[in-house]
Amino acid sequence: MEKVLVSACLLGRKVRYDGHAVSVSESILDQWRAEGRVISVCPEVDAGMSIPRAPAEIFAGDGYGVWAEAAAVVEASGSDVTDYFKKGAQLALALCQKHNIRVAVLTENSPSCGSSAIYDGSFTGRKIAGAGVTAALLRDNGIEVFSQYTIESANNVLHSKNR
């Protein structure tokens, strides 16, 4: 049975920067759990960041820019935490490779996990189109990345690959 990588905060784990989870009521997640498909990940925590931790955003680009060394992940104080985010992304990729995962559902807007939107690096709440550091690395390695808002699409892809 094919596994799915899922952001730990979407599974109710209080691992976000603010010590909270993301509330998601989704029967597909429940089904995946019951089937034993879910592999949980929190790139920041897996890389050694604390809970809670200072909010961070990608400055001057998105996750692809981070990998190209044209952008950085910074805290509001200006501290560069790019290395933590890259390490967490690499750990997430290693999980995918270990479990032959081809589908991931990650938390939208996160500097790690955002699949189509992230915060713009100004710490003003403004969002831009873009991918987080983990989402970018996973996609560059052939893994299809979805958000909590597109779980049904992820499920369709998952089941189409199992035929």
Contacts in CASP RR format, 6 or more apart in sequence:
PFRMAT RR
TARGET T0000
AUTHOR 0000-0000-0000
METHOD contacts of the structure
MODEL  1
MEKVLVSACLLGRKVRYDGHAVSVSESILDQWRAEGRVISVCPEVDAGMS
IPRAPAEIFAGDGYGVWAEAAAVVEASGSDVTDYFKKGAQLALALCQKHN
IRVAVLTENSPSCGSSAIYDGSFTGRKIAGAGVTAALLRDNGIEVFSQYT
IESANNVLHSKNR
1 35 0 8 1.000
1 36 0 8 1.000
1 37 0 8 1.000
1 162 0 8 1.000
2 37 0 8 1.000
2 100 0 8 1.000
2 101 0 8 1.000
2 102 0 8 1.000
2 103 0 8 1.000
2 158 0 8 1.000
2 161 0 8 1.000
2 162 0 8 1.000
3 36 0 8 1.000
3 37 0 8 1.000
3 38 0 8 1.000
3 39 0 8 1.000
3 99 0 8 1.000
3 100 0 8 1.000
3 101 0 8 1.000
4 32 0 8 1.000
4 37 0 8 1.000
4 38 0 8 1.000
4 39 0 8 1.000
4 101 0 8 1.000
4 103 0 8 1.000
4 104 0 8 1.000
4 105 0 8 1.000
4 154 0 8 1.000
4 158 0 8 1.000
5 39 0 8 1.000
5 41 0 8 1.000
5 92 0 8 1.000
5 95 0 8 1.000
5 96 0 8 1.000
5 99 0 8 1.000
5 101 0 8 1.000
5 103 0 8 1.000
5 104 0 8 1.000
5 105 0 8 1.000
5 106 0 8 1.000
5 138 0 8 1.000
5 143 0 8 1.000
6 29 0 8 1.000
6 32 0 8 1.000
6 38 0 8 1.000
6 39 0 8 1.000
6 40 0 8 1.000
6 41 0 8 1.000
6 104 0 8 1.000
6 105 0 8 1.000
6 106 0 8 1.000
7 22 0 8 1.000
7 40 0 8 1.000
7 41 0 8 1.000
7 42 0 8 1.000
7 105 0 8 1.000
7 106 0 8 1.000
7 107 0 8 1.000
7 110 0 8 1.000
7 113 0 8 1.000
7 148 0 8 1.000
8 15 0 8 1.000
8 40 0 8 1.000
8 41 0 8 1.000
8 42 0 8 1.000
8 45 0 8 1.000
9 15 0 8 1.000
9 16 0 8 1.000
9 20 0 8 1.000
9 21 0 8 1.000
9 22 0 8 1.000
9 42 0 8 1.000
9 107 0 8 1.000
10 21 0 8 1.000
10 22 0 8 1.000
10 24 0 8 1.000
10 29 0 8 1.000
10 105 0 8 1.000
10 106 0 8 1.000
10 107 0 8 1.000
10 148 0 8 1.000
11 21 0 8 1.000
11 29 0 8 1.000
11 33 0 8 1.000
11 38 0 8 1.000
11 40 0 8 1.000
12 21 0 8 1.000
12 22 0 8 1.000
12 23 0 8 1.000
12 24 0 8 1.000
13 21 0 8 1.000
13 40 0 8 1.000
13 42 0 8 1.000
14 20 0 8 1.000
14 21 0 8 1.000
14 51 0 8 1.000
15 21 0 8 1.000
15 42 0 8 1.000
15 44 0 8 1.000
15 45 0 8 1.000
15 51 0 8 1.000
16 22 0 8 1.000
16 51 0 8 1.000
16 52 0 8 1.000
17 44 0 8 1.000
17 51 0 8 1.000
17 52 0 8 1.000
17 53 0 8 1.000
17 54 0 8 1.000
17 55 0 8 1.000
17 56 0 8 1.000
18 52 0 8 1.000
18 55 0 8 1.000
19 51 0 8 1.000
19 52 0 8 1.000
22 107 0 8 1.000
22 148 0 8 1.000
24 148 0 8 1.000
26 148 0 8 1.000
26 151 0 8 1.000
28 151 0 8 1.000
28 152 0 8 1.000
28 154 0 8 1.000
28 155 0 8 1.000
29 38 0 8 1.000
29 105 0 8 1.000
29 151 0 8 1.000
32 38 0 8 1.000
32 155 0 8 1.000
37 158 0 8 1.000
39 95 0 8 1.000
39 99 0 8 1.000
39 101 0 8 1.000
41 91 0 8 1.000
41 92 0 8 1.000
41 95 0 8 1.000
41 134 0 8 1.000
43 85 0 8 1.000
43 88 0 8 1.000
43 89 0 8 1.000
43 91 0 8 1.000
43 92 0 8 1.000
43 112 0 8 1.000
43 113 0 8 1.000
43 133 0 8 1.000
43 134 0 8 1.000
44 53 0 8 1.000
44 84 0 8 1.000
44 85 0 8 1.000
44 88 0 8 1.000
44 112 0 8 1.000
45 51 0 8 1.000
46 88 0 8 1.000
46 91 0 8 1.000
46 92 0 8 1.000
47 84 0 8 1.000
47 85 0 8 1.000
47 87 0 8 1.000
47 88 0 8 1.000
47 91 0 8 1.000
48 84 0 8 1.000
48 87 0 8 1.000
49 81 0 8 1.000
49 84 0 8 1.000
54 75 0 8 1.000
54 76 0 8 1.000
54 77 0 8 1.000
54 79 0 8 1.000
55 75 0 8 1.000
55 76 0 8 1.000
55 123 0 8 1.000
56 73 0 8 1.000
56 74 0 8 1.000
56 75 0 8 1.000
56 81 0 8 1.000
56 85 0 8 1.000
56 111 0 8 1.000
57 73 0 8 1.000
57 74 0 8 1.000
57 111 0 8 1.000
57 118 0 8 1.000
57 119 0 8 1.000
57 120 0 8 1.000
57 121 0 8 1.000
57 122 0 8 1.000
57 123 0 8 1.000
58 65 0 8 1.000
58 66 0 8 1.000
58 71 0 8 1.000
58 72 0 8 1.000
58 73 0 8 1.000
58 74 0 8 1.000
58 111 0 8 1.000
58 118 0 8 1.000
58 119 0 8 1.000
58 121 0 8 1.000
58 132 0 8 1.000
58 133 0 8 1.000
59 71 0 8 1.000
59 72 0 8 1.000
59 73 0 8 1.000
59 74 0 8 1.000
59 121 0 8 1.000
60 70 0 8 1.000
60 71 0 8 1.000
60 72 0 8 1.000
60 121 0 8 1.000
61 70 0 8 1.000
61 71 0 8 1.000
61 128 0 8 1.000
61 130 0 8 1.000
62 71 0 8 1.000
62 118 0 8 1.000
62 128 0 8 1.000
62 130 0 8 1.000
62 131 0 8 1.000
62 132 0 8 1.000
62 136 0 8 1.000
63 71 0 8 1.000
63 111 0 8 1.000
63 118 0 8 1.000
63 130 0 8 1.000
63 131 0 8 1.000
63 132 0 8 1.000
63 133 0 8 1.000
63 135 0 8 1.000
63 136 0 8 1.000
64 130 0 8 1.000
64 131 0 8 1.000
64 136 0 8 1.000
64 140 0 8 1.000
65 71 0 8 1.000
65 136 0 8 1.000
66 72 0 8 1.000
66 73 0 8 1.000
66 82 0 8 1.000
66 85 0 8 1.000
66 86 0 8 1.000
66 132 0 8 1.000
66 133 0 8 1.000
66 136 0 8 1.000
67 86 0 8 1.000
67 133 0 8 1.000
67 136 0 8 1.000
67 137 0 8 1.000
67 140 0 8 1.000
72 80 0 8 1.000
72 82 0 8 1.000
73 80 0 8 1.000
73 81 0 8 1.000
73 82 0 8 1.000
73 84 0 8 1.000
73 85 0 8 1.000
73 111 0 8 1.000
73 133 0 8 1.000
74 80 0 8 1.000
74 81 0 8 1.000
74 82 0 8 1.000
74 121 0 8 1.000
75 81 0 8 1.000
76 123 0 8 1.000
82 133 0 8 1.000
85 111 0 8 1.000
85 112 0 8 1.000
85 133 0 8 1.000
85 134 0 8 1.000
86 133 0 8 1.000
88 112 0 8 1.000
88 133 0 8 1.000
88 134 0 8 1.000
89 112 0 8 1.000
89 133 0 8 1.000
89 134 0 8 1.000
89 136 0 8 1.000
89 137 0 8 1.000
89 138 0 8 1.000
90 137 0 8 1.000
92 104 0 8 1.000
92 134 0 8 1.000
92 137 0 8 1.000
92 138 0 8 1.000
93 134 0 8 1.000
93 137 0 8 1.000
93 138 0 8 1.000
93 141 0 8 1.000
93 143 0 8 1.000
95 101 0 8 1.000
96 102 0 8 1.000
96 104 0 8 1.000
96 138 0 8 1.000
96 141 0 8 1.000
96 143 0 8 1.000
97 141 0 8 1.000
101 143 0 8 1.000
102 142 0 8 1.000
102 143 0 8 1.000
102 144 0 8 1.000
102 157 0 8 1.000
102 158 0 8 1.000
102 161 0 8 1.000
103 143 0 8 1.000
103 144 0 8 1.000
103 146 0 8 1.000
103 154 0 8 1.000
103 157 0 8 1.000
103 158 0 8 1.000
103 161 0 8 1.000
104 135 0 8 1.000
104 138 0 8 1.000
104 143 0 8 1.000
104 144 0 8 1.000
104 145 0 8 1.000
104 146 0 8 1.000
104 154 0 8 1.000
105 145 0 8 1.000
105 146 0 8 1.000
105 147 0 8 1.000
105 148 0 8 1.000
105 150 0 8 1.000
105 151 0 8 1.000
105 154 0 8 1.000
106 112 0 8 1.000
106 113 0 8 1.000
106 114 0 8 1.000
106 115 0 8 1.000
106 134 0 8 1.000
106 135 0 8 1.000
106 145 0 8 1.000
106 146 0 8 1.000
106 147 0 8 1.000
107 113 0 8 1.000
107 114 0 8 1.000
107 147 0 8 1.000
107 148 0 8 1.000
108 114 0 8 1.000
108 115 0 8 1.000
108 116 0 8 1.000
108 117 0 8 1.000
108 147 0 8 1.000
108 148 0 8 1.000
108 149 0 8 1.000
109 117 0 8 1.000
109 118 0 8 1.000
109 119 0 8 1.000
109 127 0 8 1.000
110 118 0 8 1.000
110 132 0 8 1.000
111 118 0 8 1.000
111 119 0 8 1.000
111 132 0 8 1.000
111 133 0 8 1.000
112 132 0 8 1.000
112 133 0 8 1.000
112 134 0 8 1.000
112 135 0 8 1.000
113 132 0 8 1.000
113 134 0 8 1.000
113 135 0 8 1.000
114 130 0 8 1.000
114 131 0 8 1.000
114 132 0 8 1.000
114 135 0 8 1.000
114 147 0 8 1.000
115 131 0 8 1.000
115 132 0 8 1.000
115 135 0 8 1.000
115 145 0 8 1.000
115 146 0 8 1.000
115 147 0 8 1.000
115 150 0 8 1.000
116 129 0 8 1.000
116 130 0 8 1.000
116 131 0 8 1.000
116 147 0 8 1.000
117 127 0 8 1.000
117 128 0 8 1.000
117 129 0 8 1.000
117 130 0 8 1.000
118 127 0 8 1.000
118 128 0 8 1.000
118 130 0 8 1.000
118 131 0 8 1.000
118 132 0 8 1.000
119 125 0 8 1.000
119 126 0 8 1.000
119 127 0 8 1.000
119 128 0 8 1.000
120 126 0 8 1.000
120 127 0 8 1.000
120 128 0 8 1.000
131 139 0 8 1.000
131 145 0 8 1.000
135 145 0 8 1.000
138 145 0 8 1.000
139 145 0 8 1.000
144 154 0 8 1.000
144 157 0 8 1.000
146 153 0 8 1.000
146 154 0 8 1.000
146 157 0 8 1.000
END
